[in-house]
Amino acid sequence: MVKGILSGDIIQLSRAITLLESKLDQHKTIANQIIDECLPYSGNSIRIGITGVPGVGKSTFIESFGNYLTSIGKKVAVLAIDPSSQKRGGSILGDKTRMETLVNNPSVYIRPSPSKGALGGVAQQTRASILLCEAAGFDVIIIETVGVGQSEIAVHSMVDFFLLLMLSGAGDELQGIKRGIMEMADAIAITKADGENTQNAKKARQRYKNALHLFPANNNEWIPEVVTCSSTENIGIKETWEIINKFERHTKAKGFFEKNRQEQAKYWMYEKINDELKKRFYENEEVKKLLPNLEQQTMQGKISPFSVANILLKNYYKK
């Protein structure tokens, strides 16, 4: 499987990512071995996170952007995270149907993955999937968030460049935008900047540029840029790529690019440890035996959640 991935075999790459997503311990063991063997061949890409509110046109933008990248000789992997149902755990996985031309592009690999309730709707295995896609020879890795909750924070911790897509024309572009997300953005793209909406997009661009100047400077000394774009008219797509290239040159010259990746690797090491500890805690036989009754007592107000936590942890750690 590793040999197939390193030779660019999409089937073997898909099989490996499927193992990553499996809950079976034997599959996880194999997946970890594959990652370790592919690790020396990873890292040779630009990792781009793309987020935005539902309806902003993320899939349409990615399709136009991906087709442009392949036209200049790039190989592109799109890891699209679909929201899982909180009730049944299922997901729509509809990104492939929304990216009709991109899915048939031989230089593009699209992998929709259900979030499975992971932090902010981001699949826990996405970080590892990035490494495998890089080992398979993809130059540009795009991670699309579901655009809800804290998914932006999780994606920001695994990419080099973070692009925020925004709509114009509502008249209150700056209202309701979380300051934290604005501060994370390395660039903002105003979408659907065509036809009658062109002037609104230009006005929104100036508003965002003014707003970004109010934020403190980033550690990497990069000043976020704002661009208007139309995915249907291919306006601003090339300019967006040029901004990303400019960002990469700037951060590499400052030494921030590699430092950021090192910090991200450390972050995901601790995230994996936390995930495993949580999983083992709830799989513990003593915890499983005590939890239902203690849960009921908590709901009835007979015992505090803090006391329950202490009881369960003591039983988990007792010899």
Solvent accessible surface area in square Angstrom, and as a share of the most:
residue,aa,sasa,rsa
1,M,68,0.30
2,V,28,0.16
3,K,174,0.74
4,G,14,0.13
5,I,0,0.00
6,L,65,0.32
7,S,88,0.57
8,G,23,0.22
9,D,54,0.28
10,I,69,0.35
11,I,125,0.63
12,Q,40,0.18
13,L,0,0.00
14,S,30,0.19
15,R,125,0.46
16,A,0,0.00
17,I,0,0.00
18,T,73,0.42
19,L,25,0.13
20,L,15,0.08
21,E,25,0.11
22,S,22,0.14
23,K,160,0.68
24,L,93,0.46
25,D,91,0.47
26,Q,109,0.49
27,H,54,0.24
28,K,46,0.20
29,T,74,0.43
30,I,77,0.39
31,A,2,0.02
32,N,77,0.39
33,Q,102,0.45
34,I,10,0.05
35,I,25,0.13
36,D,96,0.50
37,E,102,0.46
38,C,1,0.00
39,L,90,0.45
40,P,104,0.65
41,Y,117,0.44
42,S,19,0.12
43,G,27,0.26
44,N,120,0.62
45,S,12,0.08
46,I,8,0.04
47,R,7,0.03
48,I,0,0.00
49,G,0,0.00
50,I,0,0.00
51,T,1,0.00
52,G,4,0.04
53,V,70,0.40
54,P,97,0.61
55,G,54,0.52
56,V,0,0.00
57,G,21,0.20
58,K,21,0.09
59,S,12,0.08
60,T,62,0.36
61,F,0,0.00
62,I,0,0.00
63,E,29,0.13
64,S,12,0.08
65,F,0,0.00
66,G,0,0.00
67,N,48,0.25
68,Y,49,0.19
69,L,0,0.00
70,T,25,0.14
71,S,86,0.56
72,I,80,0.40
73,G,65,0.62
74,K,65,0.28
75,K,72,0.30
76,V,0,0.00
77,A,0,0.00
78,V,0,0.00
79,L,5,0.03
80,A,0,0.00
81,I,6,0.03
82,D,6,0.03
83,P,68,0.43
84,S,14,0.09
85,S,48,0.31
86,Q,159,0.71
87,K,194,0.82
88,R,221,0.81
89,G,43,0.41
90,G,40,0.39
91,S,35,0.22
92,I,141,0.71
93,L,72,0.36
94,G,8,0.07
95,D,2,0.01
96,K,86,0.36
97,T,100,0.58
98,R,121,0.44
99,M,0,0.00
100,E,124,0.56
101,T,84,0.49
102,L,0,0.00
103,V,58,0.33
104,N,122,0.62
105,N,30,0.15
106,P,134,0.85
107,S,36,0.23
108,V,18,0.11
109,Y,14,0.05
110,I,8,0.04
111,R,38,0.14
112,P,24,0.15
113,S,9,0.06
114,P,26,0.17
115,S,4,0.03
116,K,91,0.38
117,G,55,0.53
118,A,9,0.07
119,L,86,0.43
120,G,21,0.20
121,G,14,0.14
122,V,5,0.03
123,A,5,0.04
124,Q,94,0.42
125,Q,40,0.18
126,T,4,0.02
127,R,34,0.12
128,A,16,0.12
129,S,6,0.04
130,I,1,0.00
131,L,17,0.08
132,L,1,0.00
133,C,0,0.00
134,E,7,0.03
135,A,8,0.06
136,A,4,0.03
137,G,39,0.38
138,F,5,0.02
139,D,51,0.26
140,V,1,0.00
141,I,0,0.00
142,I,0,0.00
143,I,0,0.00
144,E,10,0.05
145,T,1,0.01
146,V,19,0.11
147,G,11,0.11
148,V,76,0.44
149,G,49,0.47
150,Q,96,0.43
151,S,0,0.00
152,E,10,0.04
153,I,85,0.43
154,A,1,0.01
155,V,0,0.00
156,H,67,0.30
157,S,20,0.13
158,M,1,0.00
159,V,4,0.02
160,D,10,0.05
161,F,0,0.00
162,F,0,0.00
163,L,0,0.00
164,L,7,0.03
165,L,0,0.00
166,M,12,0.05
167,L,63,0.32
168,S,13,0.08
169,G,42,0.40
170,A,80,0.62
171,G,60,0.58
172,D,66,0.34
173,E,12,0.05
174,L,76,0.38
175,Q,133,0.59
176,G,83,0.79
177,I,42,0.21
178,K,122,0.52
179,R,136,0.50
180,G,40,0.39
181,I,29,0.15
182,M,7,0.03
183,E,67,0.30
184,M,32,0.14
185,A,0,0.00
186,D,12,0.06
187,A,1,0.01
188,I,0,0.00
189,A,0,0.00
190,I,0,0.00
191,T,4,0.02
192,K,94,0.40
193,A,5,0.04
194,D,41,0.21
195,G,65,0.63
196,E,177,0.79
197,N,37,0.19
198,T,44,0.25
199,Q,109,0.48
200,N,58,0.30
201,A,0,0.00
202,K,111,0.47
203,K,115,0.49
204,A,0,0.00
205,R,87,0.32
206,Q,92,0.41
207,R,95,0.35
208,Y,0,0.00
209,K,68,0.29
210,N,83,0.43
211,A,13,0.10
212,L,15,0.08
213,H,130,0.58
214,L,146,0.73
215,F,40,0.17
216,P,93,0.59
217,A,94,0.73
218,N,45,0.23
219,N,146,0.75
220,N,11,0.06
221,E,107,0.48
222,W,13,0.04
223,I,121,0.62
224,P,28,0.17
225,E,50,0.22
226,V,6,0.03
227,V,16,0.09
228,T,27,0.16
229,C,0,0.00
230,S,0,0.00
231,S,19,0.12
232,T,106,0.62
233,E,107,0.48
234,N,104,0.54
235,I,83,0.42
236,G,6,0.06
237,I,4,0.02
238,K,108,0.46
239,E,81,0.36
240,T,1,0.00
241,W,17,0.06
242,E,83,0.37
243,I,16,0.08
244,I,0,0.00
245,N,42,0.22
246,K,98,0.41
247,F,4,0.02
248,E,36,0.16
249,R,158,0.58
250,H,45,0.20
251,T,0,0.00
252,K,110,0.47
253,A,90,0.70
254,K,112,0.48
255,G,44,0.42
256,F,52,0.22
257,F,16,0.06
258,E,102,0.46
259,K,121,0.51
260,N,31,0.16
261,R,24,0.09
262,Q,109,0.48
263,E,87,0.39
264,Q,10,0.05
265,A,46,0.36
266,K,105,0.44
267,Y,76,0.29
268,W,38,0.13
269,M,98,0.44
270,Y,119,0.45
271,E,43,0.19
272,K,101,0.43
273,I,81,0.41
274,N,83,0.43
275,D,45,0.23
276,E,44,0.20
277,L,97,0.48
278,K,131,0.55
279,K,58,0.25
280,R,147,0.54
281,F,29,0.12
282,Y,110,0.42
283,E,93,0.42
284,N,42,0.22
285,E,125,0.56
286,E,46,0.20
287,V,0,0.00
288,K,100,0.42
289,K,139,0.59
290,L,49,0.24
291,L,50,0.25
292,P,80,0.50
293,N,94,0.48
294,L,15,0.07
295,E,87,0.39
296,Q,87,0.39
297,Q,51,0.23
298,T,39,0.23
299,M,143,0.64
300,Q,107,0.47
301,G,66,0.63
302,K,146,0.62
303,I,41,0.21
304,S,46,0.30
305,P,80,0.50
306,F,159,0.66
307,S,44,0.28
308,V,13,0.08
309,A,47,0.36
310,N,84,0.43
311,I,61,0.31
312,L,9,0.04
313,L,78,0.39
314,K,151,0.64
315,N,30,0.15
316,Y,50,0.19
317,Y,144,0.55
318,K,120,0.51
319,K,237,1.00
